[in-house]
């Protein structure tokens, strides 16, 4: 075929198919004209435009395609598959190529369901894969093939989502909480500390308090230095409205949005409204709502909300561990986008966030694996806890992440609004289902492989925790995950130093390991400080060295002053000055973190992979557009 002939043939086929839709009465002339205009603007196929806009349903499309291809349509839901024929290839082959064998008849002919036509080259390719067998085609849809794969390969998909990272690189998986060497070292330290506590209790207490004090001082100082550098150098990827508007819809890549939900029936209507506001061509956007198999209530709520055609439900097969990252790995299995983003059920991203991410990826080159958008809260003034939550996130995303980016230090990702280059995410092994802060772990793994993570000037609004028990559940899981990530990457410290360098390794230690250690030290420091204030100095000097009392007091004062100051900085970029004085409550806020850290430590020892559910939809505030 002459150059350009293949493209011309595709256009002719597309126009012939469009005329067939028109003659069959499946679309009106006005809707077809609209679809042609969108096709010209975005480059999407006419059938994709009509389906994504709700102008044509999947069943009607299937009938029209079957007629155009000269084959019969088939409902894969009602088909009895021949297991021996289907399992000749893995499910990924069928998903990638949009065909699937059904069964072989007595004459040896294999029936093939296809969602992409029966062109001679395609027929020859499929026959070659099947060893030259005779084939007979029937028409189906891409999503029918995906659902069939999910049914037929559910055990394999569930196992791969849970254990593929562990099989590929067991040292990078949190499936085993403590390695053998860590168990031996931990046992030796525990026995040594116990013996020291029995033989020399006072000296042991002094030593433990000294170590905690130094760790606390190092951790808080590190956060202060990094945040101040982030405040001085605004390294967030600045993408202007003009640059977003300059994007050509024809050149935009396909984008997948993953939304893992579990027992979120009360807010799925809000979810569909929020994500429906994304400014991205729906023909190039797929939204996969990931629902656990037993969560019938949330599934019913999604169906009752009448989601747009480009929203699809993916049922997560039963399996362990039942965690958000396992669900996301199943979503990754079915994702077709060049880029992929994670949103939580209550998220409201800026409408142009996906387009800003595309610009950032194009600027960043192939080594940029992820761009992180900022998170903030729409119910910031609901109560004291939501105000503290908002202050913390403002300082973290506006200053801390900017400082880490400026220093080329590992960035622990947030749990939502992470935009990934899908191919690189697959190379990284996806998410670790056994790590309950899979996002932070993934950020460290990305750094170890030399990938870069960027931060863009876009915000996703969320619902801040309104209740202390809910907050403790959430933070204990986060802190436990930081402990898991520390244990995983401490298994081969020398190798990690070689991969990321000593400076970045020390940053990892101070941030990922130092954060739980800092919170664990809060309650002891508060207790010793209270005793120091309450008791005469002479009485205390008989128990503790004066230098240690001063160090503890310094930690209490210096640590809280630093965090109060950083919390006060948070509102300045966003103009939420009504929150500034609430930063004075930071000592109480850190006390809640300390309680959560001890709960997280206990769960690390007793049920490390347990995902403690955070309840959403508890706020009385309504988000305004």
C-alpha positions in Angstrom: 0.0 0.0 0.0 1.3 3.4 -0.9 2.4 5.8 1.8 -0.7 7.3 3.4 -2.9 4.6 1.9 -3.4 2.7 5.2 -4.5 5.9 6.9 -6.8 6.7 4.0 -8.3 3.2 4.3 -8.9 3.7 8.0 -10.7 7.0 7.2 -12.8 5.3 4.6 -13.6 2.5 6.9 -14.5 5.0 9.6 -16.8 6.9 7.3 -18.4 3.7 6.1 -19.1 2.7 9.7 -20.5 6.2 10.5 -22.8 5.9 7.5 -23.9 2.5 8.7 -24.7 3.9 12.2 -26.8 6.6 10.5 -28.7 4.3 8.1 -29.4 1.9 11.0 -31.0 4.8 13.0 -28.6 4.2 15.9 -27.4 7.9 15.8 -29.1 11.1 14.6 -27.5 13.2 11.9 -26.8 15.9 14.5 -25.1 13.5 16.9 -23.0 12.1 14.0 -22.0 15.6 13.0 -21.0 16.3 16.6 -18.9 13.1 16.7 -17.1 14.0 13.5 -16.2 17.4 14.9 -14.8 15.9 18.1 -12.9 13.3 16.0 -11.4 16.1 14.0 -10.4 17.9 17.2 -9.2 15.0 19.3 -8.3 12.3 16.8 -10.5 9.8 18.6 -12.5 7.2 16.6 -16.2 8.0 16.0 -17.4 5.0 18.0 -15.2 6.2 21.0 -16.7 9.7 20.8 -20.3 8.4 20.6 -19.9 6.0 23.5 -18.0 8.4 25.7 -20.6 11.1 25.3 -23.5 8.7 25.9 -24.8 9.1 22.4 -24.6 5.4 21.6 -24.8 2.4 24.0 -22.5 -0.5 24.0 -25.2 -3.0 22.9 -26.1 -0.9 19.8 -22.4 -0.4 19.0 -21.9 -4.2 19.2 -24.7 -4.9 16.8 -23.4 -2.2 14.3 -19.8 -3.5 14.5 -21.0 -7.1 14.0 -22.9 -6.0 10.9 -20.0 -3.9 9.6 -17.5 -6.8 10.0 -19.9 -9.4 8.6 -20.0 -11.6 11.8 -22.4 -12.4 14.5 -22.5 -10.5 17.9 -22.1 -12.5 21.1 -22.8 -11.8 24.8 -19.7 -13.1 26.6 -21.6 -13.0 29.9 -23.7 -16.0 28.7 -20.8 -17.9 27.1 -19.4 -21.2 28.4 -15.6 -21.0 27.8 -13.4 -23.9 27.0 -10.8 -23.5 29.8 -8.1 -25.4 27.8 -8.4 -23.1 24.8 -8.6 -19.8 26.8 -5.6 -20.6 29.0 -3.2 -21.0 26.2 -2.3 -17.4 26.7 -2.4 -15.1 29.8 -5.2 -12.6 30.2 -2.8 -9.7 29.4 -2.6 -10.9 25.8 -6.3 -10.7 25.3 -6.6 -7.3 27.0 -3.8 -5.9 24.9 -5.0 -7.2 21.6 -8.8 -7.1 22.2 -9.6 -10.7 21.2 -10.3 -13.9 23.1 -10.8 -17.5 22.2 -14.1 -19.1 23.3 -14.0 -22.8 22.4 -13.1 -25.3 19.7 -15.8 -27.2 17.9 -15.7 -30.8 16.8 -14.3 -29.8 13.4 -11.3 -28.1 15.1 -12.5 -24.6 14.4 -11.8 -22.1 17.2 -14.4 -19.4 17.8 -12.8 -16.0 18.5 -14.5 -13.0 20.1 -13.0 -9.8 18.8 -13.5 -6.1 19.6 -11.3 -4.8 16.9 -12.6 -6.1 13.6 -11.5 -9.0 11.3 -8.9 -7.4 8.9 -6.9 -10.0 7.1 -3.7 -9.1 8.9 -5.4 -9.5 12.2 -6.9 -12.8 11.3 -3.5 -14.1 10.1 -1.8 -12.9 13.4 -4.4 -14.6 15.6 -4.2 -17.8 13.5 -0.4 -17.8 13.8 -0.7 -17.5 17.6 -3.1 -20.5 17.6 -0.8 -22.7 15.6 -2.5 -22.2 12.3 -5.9 -23.4 13.5 -9.1 -22.5 11.6 -10.9 -19.6 13.3 -14.4 -18.2 13.2 -15.0 -14.7 14.6 -17.8 -13.2 16.6 -18.1 -9.6 17.7 -18.0 -8.3 21.2 -16.8 -5.2 23.1 -13.6 -4.4 24.8 -15.2 -4.2 28.2 -16.9 -7.6 27.7 -13.4 -9.0 27.0 -12.1 -7.3 30.2 -14.9 -8.6 32.3 -14.5 -12.1 30.9 -10.8 -12.0 31.7 -11.6 -10.8 35.3 -14.0 -13.8 35.6 -11.8 -16.5 34.0 -8.4 -15.3 35.4 -9.7 -14.0 38.8 -7.4 -16.2 40.9 -4.3 -15.3 38.8 -5.2 -11.6 38.8 -5.8 -11.6 42.6 -2.5 -13.5 43.2 -0.5 -11.2 40.8 -2.0 -8.1 42.4 -0.9 -9.3 45.8 2.4 -11.1 45.2 4.0 -10.1 42.0 6.4 -7.5 43.6 7.3 -10.1 46.3 8.1 -12.7 43.6 10.1 -10.3 41.5 12.0 -8.7 44.4 11.2 -10.2 47.8 13.7 -7.8 49.5 11.5 -4.8 48.4 8.3 -6.3 49.6 6.8 -5.8 53.1 5.1 -9.2 52.9 7.8 -10.3 55.4 7.8 -7.7 58.1 11.2 -8.5 59.7 14.0 -10.2 57.7 16.0 -12.9 59.4 18.9 -10.6 60.2 16.5 -8.0 61.5 14.9 -10.6 63.8 18.3 -11.6 65.1 19.5 -8.0 65.6 16.1 -7.1 67.3 16.3 -10.1 69.6 19.9 -9.3 70.6 19.0 -5.6 71.3 15.9 -6.6 73.2 17.8 -9.0 75.4 20.6 -6.5 75.9 18.2 -3.7 76.9 16.3 -6.0 79.2 19.4 -7.2 81.0 20.6 -3.6 81.3 17.3 -2.5 82.7 17.4 -5.2 85.3 21.1 -4.7 86.3 21.4 -0.9 85.8 17.8 0.5 85.5 18.7 4.2 86.0 21.6 4.2 83.6 19.4 2.4 81.0 16.7 4.9 81.3 19.2 7.8 80.9 20.6 6.1 77.8 17.2 5.5 76.2 16.1 9.1 76.9 19.4 10.4 75.5 19.0 8.4 72.3 15.4 9.5 71.9 16.3 13.1 72.5 19.0 13.1 69.8 16.7 11.4 67.3 14.0 13.8 68.0 16.3 16.8 67.7 17.7 15.5 64.4 14.3 14.7 62.9 12.7 18.1 63.7 15.8 20.0 62.6 15.9 18.2 59.3 12.2 19.0 58.6 12.9 22.7 59.5 15.9 23.0 57.2 14.2 21.3 54.3 11.0 23.3 54.7 12.8 26.5 54.9 14.7 25.7 51.7 11.4 24.9 50.1 10.1 28.3 51.2 13.1 30.1 49.7 13.2 28.3 46.4 9.8 27.7 44.8 10.7 24.7 42.7 7.1 23.5 42.2 6.5 22.9 38.5 4.7 26.1 37.5 2.3 25.5 34.6 0.3 28.5 33.4 -3.3 28.6 32.2 -2.0 29.7 28.8 0.3 26.6 28.6 -2.7 24.4 29.4 -4.9 26.1 26.8 -2.1 25.7 24.2 -2.4 21.9 24.4 -3.9 20.3 21.3 -6.6 17.8 22.2 -5.4 15.6 19.2 -2.0 15.2 20.9 -3.3 14.4 24.4 -2.5 10.9 25.6 -5.0 8.4 26.9 -5.4 8.9 30.7 -6.5 6.4 33.3 -8.0 7.4 36.6 -8.0 4.8 39.4 -10.5 5.3 42.3 -10.2 2.6 44.9 -13.3 2.6 47.1 -14.4 0.4 50.0 -17.6 0.9 52.0 -18.0 4.4 50.5 -21.6 4.2 49.5 -22.4 7.5 51.2 -20.1 9.5 49.0 -19.9 7.8 45.6 -22.5 10.3 44.2 -20.1 13.1 45.2 -17.2 11.2 43.7 -18.9 10.9 40.3 -19.8 14.6 40.3 -16.3 15.6 41.3 -14.4 13.5 38.7 -17.0 14.4 36.1 -15.6 18.0 36.3 -12.1 17.0 34.9 -11.2 19.1 31.9 -10.0 16.3 29.6 -11.5 14.8 26.4 -13.7 12.0 27.6 -12.8 10.0 24.5 -9.3 9.7 25.9 -10.2 9.3 29.6 -11.1 6.1 31.4 -12.2 6.2 35.1 -11.9 2.9 36.8 -13.8 2.6 40.1 -12.2 -0.2 42.0 -14.8 -2.0 44.3 -14.1 -5.0 46.5 -16.0 -8.1 45.5 -18.1 -8.3 48.7 -18.8 -4.5 48.8 -22.3 -4.8 47.3 -23.6 -1.6 49.0 -21.0 0.6 47.3 -21.5 -1.1 43.9 -25.3 -0.5 44.2 -24.6 3.2 45.1 -22.4 3.6 42.0 -25.0 2.0 39.7 -27.7 4.2 41.2 -25.6 7.3 40.6 -25.8 6.7 36.8 -22.1 7.4 36.1 -21.0 8.6 32.6 -20.1 6.0 30.0 -16.3 6.5 30.5 -16.7 5.5 34.2 -16.3 1.7 34.6 -16.5 -0.5 37.6 -13.7 -3.1 38.2 -14.6 -5.7 40.7 -11.6 -6.6 42.9 -11.4 -10.4 43.4 -11.4 -11.6 47.0 -7.9 -12.1 48.4 -5.4 -11.1 51.0 -4.2 -8.6 52.0 -7.3 -6.6 51.4 -5.6 -3.2 51.0 -5.9 -0.2 48.7 -2.6 -1.0 46.9 -3.8 -4.5 46.0 -6.9 -2.9 44.5 -4.8 -0.4 42.6 -2.6 -3.2 41.2 -5.8 -4.8 39.8 -6.7 -1.5 38.3 -3.2 -1.2 36.8 -3.8 -4.6 35.2 -6.8 -3.2 33.2 -5.5 0.4 32.7 -5.1 1.5 29.1 -3.8 5.0 29.6 -0.3 6.2 28.9 -0.6 8.1 32.2 -2.4 7.1 35.3 -3.6 9.0 38.4 -5.0 7.8 41.8 -7.8 9.7 43.5 -9.6 8.9 46.7 -13.4 8.7 46.9 -13.8 12.2 48.5 -11.3 14.0 46.2 -12.0 17.1 44.1 -9.1 17.8 41.9 -8.6 21.0 40.0 -10.3 20.6 36.6 -7.1 21.1 34.6 -4.9 18.9 36.8 -4.5 16.1 34.2 -3.5 18.6 31.5 -0.9 20.2 33.9 0.5 16.7 34.6 0.8 16.1 30.8 2.8 19.3 30.5 5.0 18.4 33.4 5.7 14.9 32.1 6.7 16.3 28.7 9.0 18.8 30.4 10.5 16.3 32.7 11.6 13.7 30.2 11.6 9.9 30.5 13.2 9.9 34.0 10.2 11.6 35.5 8.0 8.7 36.8 5.5 10.7 38.8 4.2 14.2 39.5 2.5 14.9 42.8 -0.3 17.5 43.1 -0.9 19.2 46.4 -3.7 18.2 48.8 -5.7 20.5 51.0 -9.1 20.5 52.7 -12.4 22.1 52.0 -13.7 21.8 55.6 -10.7 23.5 57.2 -12.8 25.6 59.6 -15.1 22.8 60.9 -13.3 22.2 64.2 -9.9 22.4 65.8 -8.8 19.0 64.3 -9.6 20.0 60.7 -7.8 23.3 61.2 -4.6 21.5 62.4 -5.0 19.0 59.6 -5.1 21.8 57.0 -2.1 23.6 58.6 -0.1 20.4 58.5 -0.9 19.7 54.8 -0.2 23.2 53.7 3.3 23.2 55.2 4.0 19.7 53.9 2.9 20.2 50.3 3.8 23.8 49.8 7.2 23.8 51.6 8.4 20.3 52.6 8.0 18.6 49.3 9.3 21.7 47.5 12.4 21.5 49.7 12.9 17.8 49.1 12.5 18.4 45.3 15.0 21.3 45.4 17.6 19.1 47.3 17.0 16.2 44.9 16.0 14.1 47.9 13.6 11.1 47.9 10.0 12.3 48.0 7.4 10.1 49.9 4.3 10.3 47.8 0.9 11.2 49.2 -1.8 8.6 48.9 -3.8 10.4 46.2 -3.3 12.7 43.2 -0.1 10.9 42.2 0.2 11.0 38.4 2.3 8.2 36.9 3.9 7.3 33.6 2.2 3.9 33.4 5.1 2.1 31.8 7.5 3.2 34.5 5.0 2.3 37.2 4.8 -1.2 35.8 8.6 -1.3 35.7 8.7 -0.4 39.4 6.5 -3.4 40.1 3.4 -1.4 41.0 2.3 -0.9 44.6 3.3 -3.1 47.5 0.0 -4.5 48.8 1.6 -5.5 52.1 2.8 -1.9 52.8 0.1 0.2 54.4 1.7 3.4 53.1 2.4 2.1 49.7 2.8 5.6 48.3 5.8 6.5 50.5 7.4 3.2 49.7 6.9 3.7 46.0 8.6 7.1 46.1 11.7 5.5 47.7 11.7 2.7 45.2 11.5 5.2 42.3 14.5 7.1 43.7 16.5 3.9 44.0 16.0 3.3 40.3 17.1 6.8 39.4 13.6 8.1 38.6 12.5 11.6 39.4 9.3 12.8 41.1 8.0 16.3 40.5 5.5 18.5 42.2 3.0 20.6 40.2 1.0 23.7 41.0 -2.4 22.0 41.2 -4.5 21.1 44.2 -6.9 18.3 45.1 -9.4 19.2 47.8 -10.3 16.5 50.3 -12.3 16.1 53.5 -10.2 16.5 56.7 -10.7 14.1 59.5 -13.4 15.5 61.9 -13.1 13.1 64.8 -10.1 12.1 67.0 -10.8 8.3 66.9 -10.9 8.4 63.1 -7.7 10.5 63.1 -5.9 8.0 65.4 -6.9 5.1 63.1 -5.7 6.9 60.0 -2.4 8.2 61.5 -1.6 4.9 63.2 -1.8 3.2 59.7 0.4 5.9 58.1 3.0 5.7 60.9 3.0 1.9 60.8 3.6 2.1 57.0 6.6 4.4 57.6 7.9 1.8 59.9 7.4 -0.9 57.3 9.1 1.1 54.6 12.0 1.7 57.0 12.4 -2.0 57.6 12.1 -2.9 53.9 14.8 -0.5 52.8 17.0 -1.1 55.8 17.5 -4.8 54.7 20.2 -3.8 52.3 21.5 -0.4 53.5 24.8 -0.6 51.7 23.1 -1.4 48.4 20.6 1.5 49.0 23.5 3.9 49.6 25.2 2.8 46.4 21.9 3.3 44.5 20.9 6.7 45.8 24.0 8.1 47.5 24.8 8.8 51.1 23.1 12.2 51.2 19.8 10.9 49.9 20.1 7.8 52.2 20.5 10.1 55.3 17.4 12.0 54.1 15.5 8.7 53.9 16.6 7.8 57.4 15.7 11.2 58.9 12.3 11.4 57.2 11.0 7.9 56.9 12.6 6.3 59.9 12.9 9.6 61.9 9.1 10.5 61.7 7.9 7.5 63.7 10.8 7.8 66.1 10.0 11.5 66.6 6.4 10.8 67.4 7.3 7.9 69.7 9.5 10.3 71.7 6.8 12.9 72.2 5.0 11.3 75.2 8.2 10.6 77.1 9.5 14.1 76.5 6.2 15.6 77.7 6.2 13.5 80.8 9.9 14.3 81.7 9.2 18.0 80.9 6.2 18.0 83.2 8.2 16.3 86.0 11.0 18.8 85.5 8.6 21.7 85.9 6.8 20.1 88.9 9.7 18.8 91.0 12.6 20.8 92.6 15.8 20.7 90.5 17.7 19.1 93.4 15.4 16.2 93.5 15.6 15.6 89.7 19.4 16.0 89.7 19.6 13.0 92.0 18.0 10.9 89.3 19.0 12.4 86.0 22.0 14.4 84.9 21.4 18.1 84.5 22.5 18.1 80.9 19.9 15.5 80.0 17.1 17.5 81.7 18.2 20.5 79.7 18.3 18.5 76.5 14.8 17.2 77.1 13.6 20.7 77.9 15.3 21.9 74.7 13.6 19.3 72.7 10.2 20.1 74.1 10.6 23.9 73.5 12.7 23.8 70.3 10.7 21.0 68.7 7.3 22.6 69.4 8.5 26.1 68.4 9.8 24.7 65.1 6.6 22.9 64.3 4.4 25.8 65.4 6.5 28.1 63.1 6.3 25.7 60.1 2.5 25.3 60.7 2.1 29.1 60.8 4.0 29.3 57.4 1.4 27.0 55.8 -1.4 29.5 55.3 0.7 32.2 53.6 0.8 30.7 50.1 -2.9 30.0 50.1 -4.1 33.1 51.9 -5.9 31.1 54.7 -4.7 33.5 57.4 -7.6 32.7 59.7 -5.7 29.5 60.5 -2.4 31.0 61.6 -3.0 31.2 65.4 -4.4 27.7 65.5 -0.8 26.5 65.0 -0.3 27.2 68.7 -2.2 23.9 69.3 0.6 21.9 67.6 1.8 20.4 70.9 -1.6 18.9 71.4 -1.7 17.8 67.8 1.7 16.0 68.2 0.4 14.3 71.3 -2.3 12.7 69.1 0.4 11.6 66.7 2.3 10.1 69.6 -0.7 8.0 70.7 -1.2 6.9 67.1 2.5 6.0 66.8 2.3 3.6 69.8 -0.8 2.0 68.3 1.0 1.7 64.9 4.0 0.1 66.6 1.8 -2.4 68.3 0.0 -3.3 65.1 3.4 -3.6 63.3 4.2 -6.4 65.8 0.7 -8.0 65.9 -1.0 -7.4 62.5 1.4 -5.6 60.2 -0.7 -5.8 57.0 -4.0 -4.8 58.5 -5.5 -1.8 56.7 -7.3 0.3 59.2 -10.2 1.9 57.4 -10.6 5.7 57.5 -14.2 6.8 57.4 -15.2 9.5 54.9 -18.3 11.5 54.5 -18.4 12.6 58.2 -18.2 16.3 57.6 -21.1 18.6 58.0 -19.6 21.1 55.6 -20.5 21.2 51.9 -17.8 21.8 49.4 -18.4 24.8 47.1 -17.3 24.8 43.5 
